Amino acid sequence: MKKTDLVTREGYKKLKEELDFLWKERRPEITKIVSWAASLGDRSENADYTYNKRILREIDRRVRYLRKRLEILRVVDYSPQQDGKVFFGAWVEIENDDGDTLKFRIVGPDEIYGRKDYISIDSPMARALIKKEVDDEAVVITPEGPKVWYINAITYQQDDL
């Protein structure tokens, strides 16, 4: 499945900050260590050289990914027309028949890592909730079968950027 190329302004800013940190701070730091380790002579048995060279490759791979991704991502800002319905960027509180409640924000696939309260717009849950209103029911298709969730609240956080 192709990733959706949407991102919140907050998410775009974080990805840009990560790119800047990796390129301007982390990479030069590791490059110095690799240069120092290479100057010690035999590289085949030099753990500092081998380890830091691997880190450098990982940084370069992430930098390439972020540069490509940031070029194609489309920032979606809050719009007053969204109020009352679930769309990209919404904070949604849902509940099932057992009384279990969940609260999360629907964001782009690049924003969900490290956050337990964010879900991707590409997820089955988000797809089931899009365009729904408070008190609507959403049927989410899961491997165990369809699950019914009821929408309790929808809010939008307006980015301060």
C-alpha positions, 0 to 999 in steps of 0.5 A, a space after each residue: 500500500 502506498 503511503 499517503 503524502 499528507 502531513 500536519 504542519 507540526 509533523 512537517 516541522 519535526 521531520 525538517 528539524 530531524 533532517 537539519 539535526 542529522 545533516 548539520 550536527 550528527 553527521 559532522 560529529 560522526 564524520 570526525 570520529 570516522 576520520 580519526 579512526 581511519 588515521 589510526 591505520 589498519 581499518 579491518 580490525 578497527 572497531 571505532 572505524 567499522 561501527 561509526 562508518 555503519 552509523 554514517 551510512 544509516 544517517 545518510 540513508 535517513 537524510 536521503 529518505 527525509 529529503 525525498 519525502 519532504 519534497 513530496 509531502 503536502 502540509 494540511 492545515 486546519 480549516 473551519 469547514 472541518 469542524 464537526 466531522 472527522 478529517 485529517 488532523 482531528 483528535 478523535 475520542 471513540 468508544 465501543 460497546 464494552 465501554 473501552 475508549 480511545 483517543 488519538 489524532 489522525 495524521 500522516 504515516 511519517 508522524 506516527 513513530 514514537 507516539 501512541 496517541 497518533 494513528 496513520 490516515 492510511 490505517 483501517 481505523 482512520 479510514 472508517 472514521 473519515 467524514 463521520 460526526 459525533 454519535 456516528 458509528 464506524 465499522 472497522 474491519 479487523 483480522 478478528 472481524 468487524 468492530 463497531 466504534 462510536 464517536 464521542 468527540 472530535 476536536 482540532 488543534 490549530 497549529 501555531 505556525 
